Amino acid sequence: MKKYIFIFLVIAFMEAPSSFSQEFPKPLKGIEVKGSIEHRTRYEYSYSIFNPASNDGGIKSMDIFLGTDSTKDQRLSTEGYSHCSLYMKAISEDYLEKDFPVPVGSRAPDKWSCGYGKLPESSEISYGWGALDQSVIVQAGQTKKGFQLTSEGLPGIRDVRVEPELNLAFGPDGEEPDMSLFSKVIWTGKTIGPKAPPKNFDPTKFIQYIESLLDESSKLGWVKNRGTENSLNKQLIAAERQIGKNGNHPTKKMMEAFLKEVKNLKKKHLSSEAYALLYYNTQYFLDHLEVEKDHKDCGSHKGHNKGHKHP
């Protein structure tokens, strides 16, 4: 696995030439990392990666960042996870002793390794996959499936990093390749990935978090039209304004209606990423919202609005 940057570099030693060359591909562009989720006993995150034909380099690795905030996030159990057959256990355990990322299990395509690590330019732990054979590199114009994470972490928006295959050479006197060029050819973007739930559930803050997921999903093109975004956002704001009123029954009903609407919008108006973010986080909200069992809705009752006020 490429947790030290040179593990995945193809380094060719030259036989005493007068100079040495470095073959860097053009920067990766237009990469698509598609994610979808199913929930059984845990969340199962499945990914595919597409390398457009316009790129001149193949893809050799992909990392999804899984950092946590120890002051705000739950510490999830690390028990019961299995990994791909080429799991880099020693390196992963070394990093896991020093940090506490979201625990995951994994699967990988044939001849791809997997494991935790920390990339040179980041302080955040990631989980990545790396091609171990030239024949399985994702060449320009190809799509590769079979990347999977399993986790108790809720769907969140995560940074993803994709590296191309590189052919670098040391000089005749041992000069190292110019790695300053390396950062210019990688691709970085967003995908869905596991995020630890909050230590303390606050319904107002969590519904505002769902609002932020909707907003960012729209900016990323995962919500397919502005009308859908506006309609869903109005429902969230209305539900938020009812928090703390009438035993939280109005909020519960509104969020149940929101959940149903998200389900109806699946595929046609929401990408798999937007659907997973909105559906599963709303389900978590409903599972944790405290509702008074014997409270009667007194239509004219004027409870205090604890929700965040929107202009």
Secondary structure, DSSP 8 states (H G I E B T S, - for coil): --SSGGGG-EEEE-SS-SS---B------S-EEEEEEEESSSEEEEEEEEE-TT-SS-EEEEEEE----TTTB-----TT----TTB-HHHHHHHHHH------EEE--TTEEEEEE--TT-SS-EEEEEE-SGGGSB-TTEEEEEEEEEESSEEEEEEEEEEE--EEEE-TT-----GGGGGGT-EEEEEEEEE--BSS--HHHHHHHHHHHHHHHHHTT-B--HHHHHHHHHHHHHHHHTTTSGGGHHHHHHHHHHHHHHHHHBTTTB-HHHHHHHHHHHHHHHHH----TT----TT------S----
